[in-house]
Amino acid sequence: MDRNITRYDPFWTESDLDDWFKGFFLRPVTVPGQAPLQIKMDVGENDKAYTVRAEIPGVKKEDIAVSIDDNQVSISAEVKEEKEQKNGEKLIRKERYYGKVYRSFALDQDVDEGGAKARYENGVLELVLPKKPESKAKQLTIT
């Protein structure tokens, strides 16, 4: 008979508790039997705009949100998956999963929110984010 003995420390320190909670709410969305869902991105740039291509497969475009605040861009998506397995008329198993994935990043230059465009097709979100013209410092004449 093989027994595993585990040491139990009833006096957790505050840092132990912090470590436990640190990853508790920030775990990636997982669907049973599949790899964790993450937003994978490519970001390109030319003189006039940034181009972002984000892979968010299996999500409806109505469940995707994009926000722009100066040079900060955030993408979030609601993941909803339902699976049902039947054996004739008898329901054997039903699984539901609801979760949210989120990705935020900063660009080198502010984005002109009014000219930004988004398109979602075949699981890929494409953003065209025009750059705001850089403000030039104005030299004041002293009289």
Secondary structure, DSSP 8 states (H G I E B T S, - for coil): ---------S---HHHHHHHHHTTS---B--TTS--B--EEEEEE-SSEEEEEEE-TT--GGGEEEEEETTEEEEEEEEEEEEEEEETTEEEEEEEEEEEEEEEEE-SS-B-GGG-EEEEETTEEEEEEEB------------
